[in-house]
Amino acid sequence: MPFTVKPYRTPWWTLLRRYLATPQGQGTVLVAVFGGAGIGLVPSITERLVDFLPEELVGQEWHAVIFAAVALLVFLPLAVLGWNRAHARGVGVVINLFPSPSVARVEQTRAASRENHDMTLYIDPRPAVGDTDARPLAIRAAEALDNHVLDSVKNLDQTDVSLYPLAPLYDGFQLGRALWDFRPRSLTVMHKPRVIAAPAVRGVRLSAELTRPMPSAVASLAQPLLDVPHNLDGGLCTRVEGVDDADRHRLALIIDLINDGHVVPNALHVARTGQVHLPRTGRHTGYVLGPTPHDDGDSCAATVVIQTRTDSLDEASPDAFEAVARTIYQTWREARAEWERTIGHDDIETRIFIAAPLAIAIALGWVLHNEAAVHVVHHVRALTGSTRRDPA
């Protein structure tokens, strides 16, 4: 039987309320109210000015000139003010966390931001020569974001900020955590589809809504896009057999939203065994668990897998994209609670193996900002397929 979902339509009054809360809505109201008042004022002012004209100048032509001049003086400032308010498109911020970014990619991203926003900032937190600041790039980037935006706008709490991030997923997750205390009026992480010519679109809005239980209508947006397998008992967690008691507290959350056939098998192998090399070929999975890339680490006692049902999320609507992030967070909370009941205590460590759009990774970091026992397993693409004898 095919999987179907009843379409969800937002009520018109909800859309109206949201629109009136935006600069565009406020600009529309401004033009409508004062425009109506201006229509009544222009003829009255025109008649008074005509009364001051000498008799030889009184005529239909001069009456029309005065009417046009008064209308221009009344409506031009109103139009400029209303247009400025209606078209306040916020600040776009391009953040690069790659050690060696592609210059062309940076310029394309900055161009996309300039097209969508009134102001574009570029943040590159890589240390300069002689810089002794050893903090992670994500922390430096969040601090620079706060300082740059505060220096560039008058009121942060009245400013809409959109992020255009360029970063590995691991650093994106850390950036999301570091952004928790940055609170403009709205903070949105943009998503750049994998198709080069496709424009950047709204990915995930970082707000308290991400952490709240989802209404069924919102959950239905993500349901056709995600597959969350359950175990034979109907639970989320699949127990790993033969794990030492010392590792029973460790839970692996495996997220594959790019529909890559290698992500889940490789992540399951690393999670179950703690080994970063595949057993038959000896090839590296790309995951790093130890101090050096080829070191093995600890295993996990249970796994939870979330996969996409589609080739990619690029075709998903912004609301569905955000619903995916909320579904992943809610699934993790339910899985952690389930494993706590299974092992009899709440000291759970979660390891996240993630292959997903960058906006999703940043959103997860944001909602998990204070979860010290949640870690993203670093994946280095250059390591994938290498062996212990190969240079990393």
N, C-alpha and C positions, 0 to 999 in steps of 0.2 A: 504494500500500500504506500503510495507516495506521501512524502512529508509535506504538510501544508500548514500555513500560519495565517490566521485572520489578520488582514491589514489593520494597522493602528493609525487613526487620524486624530491629530491634536485638535481639541475644541477651539472654535474660532475666538472665544473670549480669552482663552489662554494665550493664543497667538497675538491678540490685540494688546493684552497686558504686557507681554514680553516686548512687543514692538514699541509701545509708549515708554518703556524703560530704557530704550536705546537712544543714542544721539540722533539717529535718523527719525525716530518717532517724535522726539522732542522738537526737532527742526520742522517737521511737518505741522505739528500743532502751532508752533510759533508763526509760521507763514499763514496758516489758516485763520488764526485769531486776529493777528494784527493786520493781515491782508484785508479781512472783512471790515475792520475799523477804518483802514485807509481808503477803501472804496467809498465809504460814507463821508470822509473828510475832504477828499480831493475836490468834488464839485463845490462844497461850501467855501473852501479856501479860494478857489478860482473865482467865484462870484464876488468875494470881498476884494480881491485884487483888481478885478475888472472895474470896480467902482472908482478906483484911484486913477484910472487911465484918463488922459485928456479926451475931449469929445471927438477930436479929429482922428484918434487912434482906435476908437471903439468900432469894432467890426468882427465879423465871423472869423477872419484870419487871425487876428490878435487873440481872440478868445481861445482859439485852438492852440496857439503857441503857449499861452499862459497855462492852459489845462495840461499840456504835455510836460511843461517845465515842473509844475507842482507834482504831477504824478511821478516824474523821475526823482524828484527830491524826497518824496514820501516812500516810494517803493524800492529805490535802489539800495539804501542802507538795510532795509528789511530783507531784501532778496539776498544781499551779501551775507548778512547775519544768519539768515535761515539756511542758506546753502552751506556756510561754514559749519553750522551745527549739524546739519543733516549728513554732511560728508566727512565728519570727524572719524577717521578710520583707524585711529590708534597708532601704536608703535610696533613695528616689526623688529625683532632682534635675531640676528644670525649668530649662532654660537658654534664655534669649531672646537672639537676635542680630539681631532685626529692629530697624531704626531707629525705626519707629512701630508697635509690635505692637498687635494687636486685644486689648482688655481682656477681652472675652468668651472669646476663644481661649485666652488665658493662664489664665484662671480654670478653663476646662474641662480644660486640661492639668494644672493643679495638683490639681483634684478627682480626675482619673484616677490621679495618683500617690498621693494620700492613700488612695484605695481599695485600692491594691495593696501599700502599704509601711507599715512602722511609723513612718517619719519621712520628711518631705518638705522639701526645701530649694529655694529659688528664687534663681536667679542672673541678674541683669541687669547686664551689664558696661558698659552705655552710660555715658559720662563725665558726671559732674554738672557743673553750671555752675561754671566756674573751674578744672575739672580739666585739667591740662596734659599728662596721659599720652596720648601719640599712638600707642601700640601698637595693633595690630589687635584688634578685639573678641574674636576667637577666643583670642588669647593671654591677654587679660585674664580671659576666662571660665574658661580652664583653670587659671589661677593661683587665681582665686576658688574654684573647685571644690575644689582641693587644700586650701586654707585652711579652707573651710567644713566639709568632711567631717572633716578632722583635728580641728577644734574640737568636732565633734558626736558623734564615736564614739571609743571607747577604743582599738580595734585596727583600723587600716585593712586590714591583711592578713587579717582575719577578717570583713570586712564585704562584703556584696554590694551593689553600687551599680548602679542602673538610671537611664539618662539619658532625659529627655523633652525633646528639643530642638525649638526653634522658630527656624528660620534659613533663609536662602537657601542653595541648594546650594553655591555658592562658599564661603560662610562655614562651612558644615557640613564641607566638605573640610578647610579650614584648622583647624577645631576638632579634627577627627580627628587631624591631625598634632600638634597641641599636647597631646593627651591621652596620648601615648606613654609619658611618664614617670609617669603617674598609675596606680598599681598596687594597687587593692583586691583582695580575694579573687576577685571576678568583676566585670566591667564590661560591662553590656549596654546597647545602644542600642534603645530601644523604637520601634515603628512604629505610627503612627496612620493607619489606612485612610482613604481619601477620603470614605467614607460618614460623615456627621457623627455619627450615633448609634452607630457602631461603636466598641467599646472599644479601647484601645491594647493591642498584643500584642508579644511578644518579636520584635525584628528581627534584630540581629546581635550576637553576643557577641564582644567584642574580645579575642582571645587569639592565641597563637602558632599555633593550628590554622589560622588564616586564611592563613598563608604557607606551609603545608606542602603537598606534593603530595596530591591527593585520591584516596582509594580509589575504585574503580569504583562502589561502592554509593552513595557521597556524590555523585559526579559525575552519577549517574543521576537524582538528585533535581532537578538544575538543567537537565538536558538537555531535558525537555519544555517548559521555560519560556523557553529562549533559542535564538536563531538567530544563528549566527556564519558569515556567508558567506565562502567561500574563493575565491581567484582561480583562473584557468585552470590554473595550475601546482600547485594544491593547497595553496598557502600562504595565510597570513592577510592579508598586506599587499598592497594594490592600489596600484600605482605611479601617480603623477600625472604625466602627460606635460607637457613644456615647462617644468618647474621649473628655476630657476637652480641652478647648482652650489652656490651659497652656502646654498641651502635644503635640500640633499639629506639633511641630518642630522635633519630635522624630521619627526616621525611624529604623525599625528592618530588618537586613539582616540575614536570616536563611540559613545556609549551612550544608547540610547532604551529605557527600561523603563516608559514610560507610554503607549506605543502612540499617539503623536501623529504624524500624517502629515506634519507640517512639520519635525520635528526633524532627521531624517536628511538630507533634501534641503538644508535651510538650512545645516546644519553642514558637509556636503560642499562646498557652494559656498564658504563662508568658508575652509575648510581648503585647498581647491585653489587659490583665487585670492588669498586674503588680503584680500578685499573684504567689508565688513560690510553692504553694500547689495545687494539682488537686482538682476540686470542689466536685466530688462524693466521692472519697476515702479519701481525706485529705492527701494523700501521697505526699512527696516532689519530685519535678521534678529534683532536683540536682542543679538548677541554684541559684546563690546568687546575690540578688539585694541590700540588706541593710547591716547595720553594723554587724548584726548577721545572721546566716544562715536561720533562720525562719522568718525574717522580709520581708514584702512585699515592693514593690517600685513603681516607676512611670511606666505608660503604654506607648506604642508607638501608633502613629496615622496611621502608614502605615507599611506594611510588604512586603518583597521580599523574595522569596524562591528559592534556587538553590539546586537541588538534582541530585544524580548520577543515571544513567540509568543502571548501571551494579552492580554486587554484591560488587565489590571493584575496586580500581584503581591499584591494584598490577600487573595486566597483561598489563597495559598501557605502551607504549613506553616512554622513557625519554622525547622525544619531545612532545608527547601528554600530559604527566604529567605537563610539563611546560606550555603548551597551556591552561590547565585547570586553572592554577593560573592566567594567563593573562585574561582569560574569566571572572573569578570572579571579578577581579579588574575593568575591563571595564564595567561589569554589574552594579557594585556599583556606578561607576561614572555616568552612564546613569540614574540609579534610583534616585540618589541624585539630579541631574539636573531636573528630572521630578517632584520630590516632591517640589523642590524650586519653580518651575512654578505654582504648584498647590496651595501652601500656600502664595505665593507672596513675599517671602524673602529667603535669602540664609543662615540663621542661623540654619543649620540642624545638629542635633546630630544623629549619627548612633550607634546602638547597634548591635554587631555581636554575633549571636548564632552559634557556629561552632562545627561540628563533622567531622573531616577530618584527613588525614595523617598529621603528624607533619610538614613535609616539606612545605605543603601548608600554614599552619598557620604561619610559620616563614616567608615565602615569602610575605604573606599579611601584616605582621607587617613591613617588610622592605619597601614595596612600600607605606605604609601609615604612614611612620615614622614621618611626620610633620603634620599629621591630628589630632589635639588635640581634636576634637569633635567626634572622632571615638573610641569606647571602645568595648573590648571583654567582654561578660558576663561570669563570672567565673562559671564553672560547676564542682561540686565536686561529683564524682561518689559515695563516701561513704554516701552521703546524700540521694541519690535516693531511694525512697520507704519508707523513715523514716517519722514519724509524729512528731508533736510538742512535744509529750510526750516521744518520743524515744530519747535516747542520740545520738547526732550528731557524 
